[in-house]
Amino acid sequence: MTLLITVFAAIIATYKWYIRKDDSLQLGILVFMYWGASIMWLVDAIFEFAELKAEYFTPAAEDMLNDSFLGLAVVALGLVIWIVRLLITDPKGSVRRALKTQN
């Protein structure tokens, strides 16, 4: 489930990055994080399949639920890292303008 969730997140982020004309949101970083996580989970799945063989395809419901939560946590953490980086770099100057108007 972790592989499936991160691959879907990577595909969605890649699609958004591809159709967007400007790079003001820096979606490329999000794309690289999600594809990197997907590759990591793919390698994990390959080694787990090599160890378990046919049992790999019949996971327990508890294991699937844990893997789903882990996949969602990875996607959420990637979003948090991307948003924090976006706020720090402030490519459009929105945060700076908001802070100046408060003073």
Biopython code that builds the backbone (N, CA, C, O; Angstrom):
import numpy as np
from Bio.PDB.StructureBuilder import StructureBuilder

atoms = [
    (1, "MET", "N", (0.818, -1.192, 0.000)),
    (1, "MET", "CA", (0.000, 0.000, 0.000)),
    (1, "MET", "C", (0.862, 1.256, 0.000)),
    (1, "MET", "O", (0.490, 2.260, -0.608)),
    (2, "THR", "N", (2.004, 1.214, 0.672)),
    (2, "THR", "CA", (2.862, 2.397, 0.687)),
    (2, "THR", "C", (3.327, 2.730, -0.721)),
    (2, "THR", "O", (3.340, 3.894, -1.123)),
    (3, "LEU", "N", (3.707, 1.705, -1.463)),
    (3, "LEU", "CA", (4.145, 1.916, -2.847)),
    (3, "LEU", "C", (3.019, 2.494, -3.684)),
    (3, "LEU", "O", (3.234, 3.441, -4.440)),
    (4, "LEU", "N", (1.841, 1.948, -3.564)),
    (4, "LEU", "CA", (0.699, 2.402, -4.346)),
    (4, "LEU", "C", (0.338, 3.852, -4.026)),
    (4, "LEU", "O", (0.078, 4.642, -4.933)),
    (5, "ILE", "N", (0.322, 4.196, -2.763)),
    (5, "ILE", "CA", (-0.044, 5.558, -2.355)),
    (5, "ILE", "C", (0.998, 6.565, -2.831)),
    (5, "ILE", "O", (0.640, 7.626, -3.342)),
    (6, "THR", "N", (2.280, 6.249, -2.669)),
    (6, "THR", "CA", (3.308, 7.202, -3.097)),
    (6, "THR", "C", (3.387, 7.311, -4.614)),
    (6, "THR", "O", (3.688, 8.387, -5.132)),
    (7, "VAL", "N", (3.127, 6.230, -5.338)),
    (7, "VAL", "CA", (3.116, 6.313, -6.800)),
    (7, "VAL", "C", (1.961, 7.195, -7.262)),
    (7, "VAL", "O", (2.139, 8.014, -8.163)),
    (8, "PHE", "N", (0.783, 7.045, -6.663)),
    (8, "PHE", "CA", (-0.333, 7.921, -7.029)),
    (8, "PHE", "C", (-0.017, 9.380, -6.718)),
    (8, "PHE", "O", (-0.340, 10.262, -7.514)),
    (9, "ALA", "N", (0.607, 9.646, -5.579)),
    (9, "ALA", "CA", (0.988, 11.017, -5.234)),
    (9, "ALA", "C", (2.018, 11.548, -6.229)),
    (9, "ALA", "O", (1.954, 12.710, -6.630)),
    (10, "ALA", "N", (2.960, 10.705, -6.624)),
    (10, "ALA", "CA", (3.980, 11.118, -7.592)),
    (10, "ALA", "C", (3.361, 11.410, -8.955)),
    (10, "ALA", "O", (3.751, 12.370, -9.619)),
    (11, "ILE", "N", (2.412, 10.601, -9.369)),
    (11, "ILE", "CA", (1.754, 10.817, -10.663)),
    (11, "ILE", "C", (0.950, 12.107, -10.640)),
    (11, "ILE", "O", (0.991, 12.878, -11.599)),
    (12, "ILE", "N", (0.229, 12.347, -9.574)),
    (12, "ILE", "CA", (-0.571, 13.580, -9.464)),
    (12, "ILE", "C", (0.337, 14.806, -9.439)),
    (12, "ILE", "O", (0.069, 15.790, -10.129)),
    (13, "ALA", "N", (1.405, 14.753, -8.652)),
    (13, "ALA", "CA", (2.335, 15.883, -8.574)),
    (13, "ALA", "C", (3.023, 16.123, -9.917)),
    (13, "ALA", "O", (3.218, 17.269, -10.321)),
    (14, "THR", "N", (3.387, 15.048, -10.603)),
    (14, "THR", "CA", (4.011, 15.185, -11.918)),
    (14, "THR", "C", (3.045, 15.798, -12.915)),
    (14, "THR", "O", (3.442, 16.649, -13.710)),
    (15, "TYR", "N", (1.803, 15.390, -12.890)),
    (15, "TYR", "CA", (0.796, 15.954, -13.783)),
    (15, "TYR", "C", (0.621, 17.447, -13.522)),
    (15, "TYR", "O", (0.592, 18.248, -14.457)),
    (16, "LYS", "N", (0.504, 17.818, -12.245)),
    (16, "LYS", "CA", (0.356, 19.235, -11.885)),
    (16, "LYS", "C", (1.582, 20.033, -12.325)),
    (16, "LYS", "O", (1.448, 21.148, -12.829)),
    (17, "TRP", "N", (2.768, 19.470, -12.136)),
    (17, "TRP", "CA", (3.998, 20.137, -12.543)),
    (17, "TRP", "C", (4.044, 20.301, -14.057)),
    (17, "TRP", "O", (4.471, 21.342, -14.557)),
    (18, "TYR", "N", (3.608, 19.284, -14.783)),
    (18, "TYR", "CA", (3.686, 19.296, -16.240)),
    (18, "TYR", "C", (2.726, 20.307, -16.862)),
    (18, "TYR", "O", (3.088, 20.980, -17.828)),
    (19, "ILE", "N", (1.500, 20.428, -16.324)),
    (19, "ILE", "CA", (0.531, 21.338, -16.937)),
    (19, "ILE", "C", (0.726, 22.781, -16.488)),
    (19, "ILE", "O", (0.192, 23.696, -17.116)),
    (20, "ARG", "N", (1.472, 22.999, -15.425)),
    (20, "ARG", "CA", (1.688, 24.364, -14.929)),
    (20, "ARG", "C", (2.752, 25.049, -15.786)),
    (20, "ARG", "O", (3.819, 24.487, -16.032)),
    (21, "LYS", "N", (2.451, 26.266, -16.237)),
    (21, "LYS", "CA", (3.369, 26.979, -17.131)),
    (21, "LYS", "C", (4.561, 27.585, -16.395)),
    (21, "LYS", "O", (5.689, 27.492, -16.880)),
    (22, "ASP", "N", (4.337, 28.200, -15.245)),
    (22, "ASP", "CA", (5.444, 28.794, -14.498)),
    (22, "ASP", "C", (5.839, 27.877, -13.336)),
    (22, "ASP", "O", (5.076, 27.002, -12.927)),
    (23, "ASP", "N", (7.023, 28.095, -12.827)),
    (23, "ASP", "CA", (7.509, 27.245, -11.731)),
    (23, "ASP", "C", (7.512, 28.011, -10.413)),
    (23, "ASP", "O", (8.392, 27.810, -9.575)),
    (24, "SER", "N", (6.532, 28.885, -10.230)),
    (24, "SER", "CA", (6.507, 29.704, -9.022)),
    (24, "SER", "C", (6.206, 28.880, -7.771)),
    (24, "SER", "O", (6.604, 29.266, -6.672)),
    (25, "LEU", "N", (5.521, 27.770, -7.916)),
    (25, "LEU", "CA", (5.221, 26.920, -6.760)),
    (25, "LEU", "C", (6.293, 25.861, -6.495)),
    (25, "LEU", "O", (6.202, 25.116, -5.519)),
    (26, "GLN", "N", (7.285, 25.797, -7.342)),
    (26, "GLN", "CA", (8.396, 24.859, -7.190)),
    (26, "GLN", "C", (7.898, 23.422, -7.009)),
    (26, "GLN", "O", (8.318, 22.718, -6.091)),
    (27, "LEU", "N", (7.005, 23.006, -7.891)),
    (27, "LEU", "CA", (6.450, 21.655, -7.809)),
    (27, "LEU", "C", (7.471, 20.573, -8.141)),
    (27, "LEU", "O", (7.280, 19.411, -7.784)),
    (28, "GLY", "N", (8.548, 20.941, -8.818)),
    (28, "GLY", "CA", (9.568, 19.952, -9.160)),
    (28, "GLY", "C", (10.159, 19.279, -7.932)),
    (28, "GLY", "O", (10.484, 18.092, -7.967)),
    (29, "ILE", "N", (10.296, 20.022, -6.862)),
    (29, "ILE", "CA", (10.838, 19.462, -5.619)),
    (29, "ILE", "C", (9.887, 18.407, -5.063)),
    (29, "ILE", "O", (10.313, 17.343, -4.615)),
    (30, "LEU", "N", (8.595, 18.718, -5.098)),
    (30, "LEU", "CA", (7.594, 17.764, -4.625)),
    (30, "LEU", "C", (7.594, 16.507, -5.493)),
    (30, "LEU", "O", (7.470, 15.392, -4.987)),
    (31, "VAL", "N", (7.733, 16.696, -6.787)),
    (31, "VAL", "CA", (7.783, 15.560, -7.719)),
    (31, "VAL", "C", (8.972, 14.659, -7.400)),
    (31, "VAL", "O", (8.832, 13.438, -7.328)),
    (32, "PHE", "N", (10.144, 15.269, -7.210)),
    (32, "PHE", "CA", (11.330, 14.466, -6.902)),
    (32, "PHE", "C", (11.200, 13.740, -5.569)),
    (32, "PHE", "O", (11.640, 12.596, -5.449)),
    (33, "MET", "N", (10.613, 14.371, -4.577)),
    (33, "MET", "CA", (10.435, 13.702, -3.279)),
    (33, "MET", "C", (9.517, 12.487, -3.415)),
    (33, "MET", "O", (9.814, 11.419, -2.879)),
    (34, "TYR", "N", (8.398, 12.652, -4.135)),
    (34, "TYR", "CA", (7.453, 11.543, -4.265)),
    (34, "TYR", "C", (8.004, 10.414, -5.138)),
    (34, "TYR", "O", (7.804, 9.241, -4.824)),
    (35, "TRP", "N", (8.693, 10.752, -6.227)),
    (35, "TRP", "CA", (9.270, 9.693, -7.044)),
    (35, "TRP", "C", (10.402, 8.990, -6.297)),
    (35, "TRP", "O", (10.589, 7.783, -6.449)),
    (36, "GLY", "N", (11.152, 9.731, -5.500)),
    (36, "GLY", "CA", (12.190, 9.103, -4.686)),
    (36, "GLY", "C", (11.610, 8.137, -3.669)),
    (36, "GLY", "O", (12.137, 7.043, -3.464)),
    (37, "ALA", "N", (10.508, 8.552, -3.028)),
    (37, "ALA", "CA", (9.838, 7.654, -2.076)),
    (37, "ALA", "C", (9.273, 6.438, -2.798)),
    (37, "ALA", "O", (9.316, 5.328, -2.268)),
    (38, "SER", "N", (8.745, 6.635, -3.998)),
    (38, "SER", "CA", (8.195, 5.508, -4.766)),
    (38, "SER", "C", (9.276, 4.500, -5.121)),
    (38, "SER", "O", (9.061, 3.291, -5.034)),
    (39, "ILE", "N", (10.439, 5.001, -5.522)),
    (39, "ILE", "CA", (11.550, 4.090, -5.841)),
    (39, "ILE", "C", (11.995, 3.345, -4.588)),
    (39, "ILE", "O", (12.297, 2.153, -4.643)),
    (40, "MET", "N", (12.036, 4.049, -3.457)),
    (40, "MET", "CA", (12.421, 3.406, -2.203)),
    (40, "MET", "C", (11.449, 2.270, -1.863)),
    (40, "MET", "O", (11.880, 1.178, -1.494)),
    (41, "TRP", "N", (10.136, 2.525, -1.986)),
    (41, "TRP", "CA", (9.148, 1.496, -1.661)),
    (41, "TRP", "C", (9.178, 0.363, -2.682)),
    (41, "TRP", "O", (8.889, -0.783, -2.339)),
    (42, "LEU", "N", (9.528, 0.671, -3.942)),
    (42, "LEU", "CA", (9.643, -0.383, -4.947)),
    (42, "LEU", "C", (10.784, -1.334, -4.599)),
    (42, "LEU", "O", (10.623, -2.552, -4.680)),
    (43, "VAL", "N", (11.922, -0.791, -4.216)),
    (43, "VAL", "CA", (13.056, -1.633, -3.806)),
    (43, "VAL", "C", (12.678, -2.462, -2.581)),
    (43, "VAL", "O", (13.027, -3.640, -2.496)),
    (44, "ASP", "N", (11.968, -1.854, -1.637)),
    (44, "ASP", "CA", (11.512, -2.578, -0.455)),
    (44, "ASP", "C", (10.581, -3.727, -0.856)),
    (44, "ASP", "O", (10.684, -4.830, -0.319)),
    (45, "ALA", "N", (9.675, -3.463, -1.799)),
    (45, "ALA", "CA", (8.742, -4.512, -2.245)),
    (45, "ALA", "C", (9.475, -5.643, -2.944)),
    (45, "ALA", "O", (9.117, -6.808, -2.768)),
    (46, "ILE", "N", (10.488, -5.326, -3.729)),
    (46, "ILE", "CA", (11.252, -6.366, -4.417)),
    (46, "ILE", "C", (11.956, -7.268, -3.414)),
    (46, "ILE", "O", (11.918, -8.491, -3.544)),
    (47, "PHE", "N", (12.597, -6.672, -2.416)),
    (47, "PHE", "CA", (13.298, -7.490, -1.420)),
    (47, "PHE", "C", (12.325, -8.275, -0.544)),
    (47, "PHE", "O", (12.608, -9.407, -0.151)),
    (48, "GLU", "N", (11.189, -7.675, -0.244)),
    (48, "GLU", "CA", (10.195, -8.399, 0.553)),
    (48, "GLU", "C", (9.611, -9.562, -0.243)),
    (48, "GLU", "O", (9.370, -10.632, 0.317)),
    (49, "PHE", "N", (9.382, -9.369, -1.539)),
    (49, "PHE", "CA", (8.887, -10.458, -2.384)),
    (49, "PHE", "C", (9.920, -11.577, -2.481)),
    (49, "PHE", "O", (9.565, -12.755, -2.459)),
    (50, "ALA", "N", (11.187, -11.214, -2.587)),
    (50, "ALA", "CA", (12.238, -12.230, -2.655)),
    (50, "ALA", "C", (12.288, -13.063, -1.379)),
    (50, "ALA", "O", (12.650, -14.240, -1.405)),
    (51, "GLU", "N", (11.925, -12.444, -0.277)),
    (51, "GLU", "CA", (11.945, -13.156, 1.003)),
    (51, "GLU", "C", (10.692, -14.000, 1.210)),
    (51, "GLU", "O", (10.783, -15.139, 1.666)),
    (52, "LEU", "N", (9.514, -13.447, 0.876)),
    (52, "LEU", "CA", (8.252, -14.117, 1.209)),
    (52, "LEU", "C", (7.660, -14.958, 0.083)),
    (52, "LEU", "O", (6.836, -15.836, 0.338)),
    (53, "LYS", "N", (8.063, -14.704, -1.146)),
    (53, "LYS", "CA", (7.515, -15.370, -2.349)),
    (53, "LYS", "C", (6.008, -15.165, -2.447)),
    (53, "LYS", "O", (5.560, -14.018, -2.461)),
    (54, "ALA", "N", (5.211, -16.227, -2.515)),
    (54, "ALA", "CA", (3.764, -16.118, -2.736)),
    (54, "ALA", "C", (3.030, -15.478, -1.562)),
    (54, "ALA", "O", (1.966, -14.889, -1.751)),
    (55, "GLU", "N", (3.572, -15.581, -0.371)),
    (55, "GLU", "CA", (2.933, -14.974, 0.804)),
    (55, "GLU", "C", (2.886, -13.454, 0.702)),
    (55, "GLU", "O", (2.094, -12.808, 1.389)),
    (56, "TYR", "N", (3.719, -12.887, -0.142)),
    (56, "TYR", "CA", (3.758, -11.429, -0.319)),
    (56, "TYR", "C", (2.407, -10.896, -0.799)),
    (56, "TYR", "O", (2.021, -9.778, -0.458)),
    (57, "PHE", "N", (1.696, -11.690, -1.585)),
    (57, "PHE", "CA", (0.439, -11.251, -2.185)),
    (57, "PHE", "C", (-0.781, -11.498, -1.299)),
    (57, "PHE", "O", (-1.900, -11.185, -1.705)),
    (58, "THR", "N", (-0.596, -12.046, -0.111)),
    (58, "THR", "CA", (-1.706, -12.256, 0.818)),
    (58, "THR", "C", (-1.381, -11.648, 2.186)),
    (58, "THR", "O", (-1.212, -12.372, 3.167)),
    (59, "PRO", "N", (-1.293, -10.306, 2.245)),
    (59, "PRO", "CA", (-0.969, -9.686, 3.534)),
    (59, "PRO", "C", (-2.170, -9.698, 4.470)),
    (59, "PRO", "O", (-3.317, -9.770, 4.029)),
    (60, "ALA", "N", (-1.896, -9.627, 5.743)),
    (60, "ALA", "CA", (-2.964, -9.546, 6.740)),
    (60, "ALA", "C", (-3.598, -8.156, 6.669)),
    (60, "ALA", "O", (-2.967, -7.193, 6.233)),
    (61, "ALA", "N", (-4.857, -8.072, 7.105)),
    (61, "ALA", "CA", (-5.571, -6.791, 7.066)),
    (61, "ALA", "C", (-4.872, -5.747, 7.931)),
    (61, "ALA", "O", (-4.827, -4.572, 7.567)),
    (62, "GLU", "N", (-4.334, -6.159, 9.059)),
    (62, "GLU", "CA", (-3.630, -5.231, 9.952)),
    (62, "GLU", "C", (-2.381, -4.666, 9.282)),
    (62, "GLU", "O", (-2.076, -3.481, 9.419)),
    (63, "ASP", "N", (-1.657, -5.527, 8.552)),
    (63, "ASP", "CA", (-0.468, -5.059, 7.834)),
    (63, "ASP", "C", (-0.830, -4.065, 6.736)),
    (63, "ASP", "O", (-0.120, -3.083, 6.520)),
    (64, "MET", "N", (-1.929, -4.323, 6.050)),
    (64, "MET", "CA", (-2.361, -3.405, 4.992)),
    (64, "MET", "C", (-2.766, -2.060, 5.580)),
    (64, "MET", "O", (-2.473, -1.016, 4.996)),
    (65, "LEU", "N", (-3.430, -2.073, 6.719)),
    (65, "LEU", "CA", (-3.825, -0.829, 7.372)),
    (65, "LEU", "C", (-2.598, -0.042, 7.836)),
    (65, "LEU", "O", (-2.533, 1.174, 7.657)),
    (66, "ASN", "N", (-1.634, -0.734, 8.427)),
    (66, "ASN", "CA", (-0.391, -0.071, 8.850)),
    (66, "ASN", "C", (0.362, 0.511, 7.661)),
    (66, "ASN", "O", (0.872, 1.629, 7.736)),
    (67, "ASP", "N", (0.434, -0.240, 6.565)),
    (67, "ASP", "CA", (1.094, 0.255, 5.365)),
    (67, "ASP", "C", (0.368, 1.457, 4.775)),
    (67, "ASP", "O", (1.004, 2.380, 4.266)),
    (68, "SER", "N", (-0.950, 1.450, 4.840)),
    (68, "SER", "CA", (-1.726, 2.591, 4.338)),
    (68, "SER", "C", (-1.436, 3.843, 5.158)),
    (68, "SER", "O", (-1.226, 4.921, 4.601)),
    (69, "PHE", "N", (-1.425, 3.700, 6.478)),
    (69, "PHE", "CA", (-1.107, 4.851, 7.327)),
    (69, "PHE", "C", (0.310, 5.351, 7.079)),
    (69, "PHE", "O", (0.547, 6.558, 7.073)),
    (70, "LEU", "N", (1.242, 4.445, 6.876)),
    (70, "LEU", "CA", (2.612, 4.835, 6.592)),
    (70, "LEU", "C", (2.702, 5.575, 5.262)),
    (70, "LEU", "O", (3.394, 6.587, 5.158)),
    (71, "GLY", "N", (2.007, 5.075, 4.247)),
    (71, "GLY", "CA", (2.002, 5.748, 2.945)),
    (71, "GLY", "C", (1.409, 7.135, 3.022)),
    (71, "GLY", "O", (1.944, 8.075, 2.433)),
    (72, "LEU", "N", (0.301, 7.278, 3.747)),
    (72, "LEU", "CA", (-0.313, 8.599, 3.906)),
    (72, "LEU", "C", (0.581, 9.530, 4.704)),
    (72, "LEU", "O", (0.637, 10.728, 4.426)),
    (73, "ALA", "N", (1.281, 8.990, 5.694)),
    (73, "ALA", "CA", (2.202, 9.812, 6.483)),
    (73, "ALA", "C", (3.364, 10.300, 5.629)),
    (73, "ALA", "O", (3.806, 11.438, 5.780)),
    (74, "VAL", "N", (3.858, 9.461, 4.742)),
    (74, "VAL", "CA", (4.954, 9.854, 3.852)),
    (74, "VAL", "C", (4.495, 10.968, 2.910)),
    (74, "VAL", "O", (5.223, 11.936, 2.687)),
    (75, "VAL", "N", (3.298, 10.832, 2.363)),
    (75, "VAL", "CA", (2.761, 11.860, 1.470)),
    (75, "VAL", "C", (2.551, 13.166, 2.239)),
    (75, "VAL", "O", (2.881, 14.241, 1.739)),
    (76, "ALA", "N", (2.011, 13.075, 3.437)),
    (76, "ALA", "CA", (1.790, 14.276, 4.245)),
    (76, "ALA", "C", (3.115, 14.937, 4.627)),
    (76, "ALA", "O", (3.227, 16.162, 4.583)),
    (77, "LEU", "N", (4.107, 14.151, 4.997)),
    (77, "LEU", "CA", (5.409, 14.708, 5.344)),
    (77, "LEU", "C", (6.048, 15.397, 4.137)),
    (77, "LEU", "O", (6.660, 16.456, 4.277)),
    (78, "GLY", "N", (5.907, 14.803, 2.964)),
    (78, "GLY", "CA", (6.407, 15.442, 1.749)),
    (78, "GLY", "C", (5.730, 16.779, 1.499)),
    (78, "GLY", "O", (6.387, 17.746, 1.113)),
    (79, "LEU", "N", (4.425, 16.841, 1.714)),
    (79, "LEU", "CA", (3.704, 18.104, 1.559)),
    (79, "LEU", "C", (4.165, 19.147, 2.574)),
    (79, "LEU", "O", (4.330, 20.318, 2.230)),
    (80, "VAL", "N", (4.373, 18.732, 3.812)),
    (80, "VAL", "CA", (4.822, 19.660, 4.850)),
    (80, "VAL", "C", (6.204, 20.215, 4.501)),
    (80, "VAL", "O", (6.432, 21.420, 4.607)),
    (81, "ILE", "N", (7.117, 19.354, 4.089)),
    (81, "ILE", "CA", (8.462, 19.803, 3.714)),
    (81, "ILE", "C", (8.388, 20.777, 2.545)),
    (81, "ILE", "O", (9.077, 21.796, 2.546)),
    (82, "TRP", "N", (7.565, 20.476, 1.554)),
    (82, "TRP", "CA", (7.409, 21.339, 0.386)),
    (82, "TRP", "C", (6.823, 22.699, 0.780)),
    (82, "TRP", "O", (7.294, 23.733, 0.307)),
    (83, "ILE", "N", (5.812, 22.707, 1.632)),
    (83, "ILE", "CA", (5.188, 23.969, 2.041)),
    (83, "ILE", "C", (6.157, 24.811, 2.867)),
    (83, "ILE", "O", (6.235, 26.024, 2.671)),
    (84, "VAL", "N", (6.896, 24.190, 3.785)),
    (84, "VAL", "CA", (7.869, 24.937, 4.588)),
    (84, "VAL", "C", (8.937, 25.536, 3.689)),
    (84, "VAL", "O", (9.318, 26.694, 3.863)),
    (85, "ARG", "N", (9.420, 24.764, 2.737)),
    (85, "ARG", "CA", (10.426, 25.288, 1.808)),
    (85, "ARG", "C", (9.850, 26.422, 0.975)),
    (85, "ARG", "O", (10.529, 27.417, 0.718)),
    (86, "LEU", "N", (8.612, 26.274, 0.559)),
    (86, "LEU", "CA", (7.954, 27.318, -0.226)),
    (86, "LEU", "C", (7.785, 28.595, 0.590)),
    (86, "LEU", "O", (7.959, 29.695, 0.066)),
    (87, "LEU", "N", (7.449, 28.455, 1.860)),
    (87, "LEU", "CA", (7.310, 29.631, 2.719)),
    (87, "LEU", "C", (8.655, 30.301, 2.990)),
    (87, "LEU", "O", (8.732, 31.527, 3.072)),
    (88, "ILE", "N", (9.701, 29.513, 3.128)),
    (88, "ILE", "CA", (11.028, 30.078, 3.386)),
    (88, "ILE", "C", (11.567, 30.802, 2.150)),
    (88, "ILE", "O", (12.069, 31.921, 2.257)),
    (89, "THR", "N", (11.464, 30.173, 0.985)),
    (89, "THR", "CA", (11.994, 30.806, -0.219)),
    (89, "THR", "C", (11.091, 31.944, -0.703)),
    (89, "THR", "O", (11.585, 32.915, -1.275)),
    (90, "ASP", "N", (9.785, 31.840, -0.484)),
    (90, "ASP", "CA", (8.813, 32.887, -0.817)),
    (90, "ASP", "C", (9.010, 33.430, -2.234)),
    (90, "ASP", "O", (9.351, 34.601, -2.401)),
    (91, "PRO", "N", (8.801, 32.592, -3.261)),
    (91, "PRO", "CA", (9.105, 33.019, -4.627)),
    (91, "PRO", "C", (8.241, 34.174, -5.134)),
    (91, "PRO", "O", (8.705, 34.946, -5.973)),
    (92, "LYS", "N", (7.042, 34.316, -4.673)),
    (92, "LYS", "CA", (6.174, 35.399, -5.126)),
    (92, "LYS", "C", (6.221, 36.617, -4.206)),
    (92, "LYS", "O", (5.632, 37.649, -4.525)),
    (93, "GLY", "N", (6.909, 36.514, -3.077)),
    (93, "GLY", "CA", (7.000, 37.618, -2.142)),
    (93, "GLY", "C", (5.742, 37.841, -1.321)),
    (93, "GLY", "O", (5.587, 38.906, -0.724)),
    (94, "SER", "N", (4.858, 36.890, -1.273)),
    (94, "SER", "CA", (3.584, 37.020, -0.551)),
    (94, "SER", "C", (3.785, 37.119, 0.952)),
    (94, "SER", "O", (3.127, 37.921, 1.614)),
    (95, "VAL", "N", (4.679, 36.319, 1.491)),
    (95, "VAL", "CA", (4.908, 36.327, 2.935)),
    (95, "VAL", "C", (5.536, 37.658, 3.352)),
    (95, "VAL", "O", (5.155, 38.237, 4.370)),
    (96, "ARG", "N", (6.491, 38.134, 2.568)),
    (96, "ARG", "CA", (7.132, 39.424, 2.865)),
    (96, "ARG", "C", (6.114, 40.563, 2.870)),
    (96, "ARG", "O", (6.119, 41.403, 3.770)),
    (97, "ARG", "N", (5.235, 40.589, 1.855)),
    (97, "ARG", "CA", (4.208, 41.639, 1.794)),
    (97, "ARG", "C", (3.258, 41.547, 2.984)),
    (97, "ARG", "O", (2.874, 42.566, 3.558)),
    (98, "ALA", "N", (2.881, 40.324, 3.353)),
    (98, "ALA", "CA", (1.961, 40.151, 4.480)),
    (98, "ALA", "C", (2.609, 40.606, 5.791)),
    (98, "ALA", "O", (1.946, 41.200, 6.642)),
    (99, "LEU", "N", (3.898, 40.325, 5.950)),
    (99, "LEU", "CA", (4.591, 40.753, 7.165)),
    (99, "LEU", "C", (4.791, 42.263, 7.204)),
    (99, "LEU", "O", (4.750, 42.861, 8.279)),
    (100, "LYS", "N", (5.005, 42.887, 6.054)),
    (100, "LYS", "CA", (5.172, 44.342, 6.007)),
    (100, "LYS", "C", (3.873, 45.075, 6.329)),
    (100, "LYS", "O", (3.894, 46.122, 6.976)),
    (101, "THR", "N", (2.742, 44.529, 5.879)),
    (101, "THR", "CA", (1.465, 45.195, 6.133)),
    (101, "THR", "C", (1.035, 45.045, 7.592)),
    (101, "THR", "O", (0.255, 45.860, 8.085)),
    (102, "GLN", "N", (1.522, 44.031, 8.285)),
    (102, "GLN", "CA", (1.186, 43.853, 9.703)),
    (102, "GLN", "C", (1.918, 44.859, 10.575)),
    (102, "GLN", "O", (1.401, 45.246, 11.622)),
    (103, "ASN", "N", (3.083, 45.285, 10.182)),
    (103, "ASN", "CA", (3.888, 46.209, 11.004)),
    (103, "ASN", "C", (3.391, 47.581, 10.873)),
    (103, "ASN", "O", (3.938, 48.497, 11.487)),
]
sb = StructureBuilder()
sb.init_structure("model")
sb.init_model(0)
sb.init_chain("A")
sb.init_seg("    ")
for serial, (resi, resn, name, xyz) in enumerate(atoms, 1):
    if name == "N":
        sb.init_residue(resn, " ", resi, " ")
    sb.init_atom(name, np.array(xyz, "f"), 0.0, 1.0, " ", f" {name:<3s}", serial, name[0])
structure = sb.get_structure()
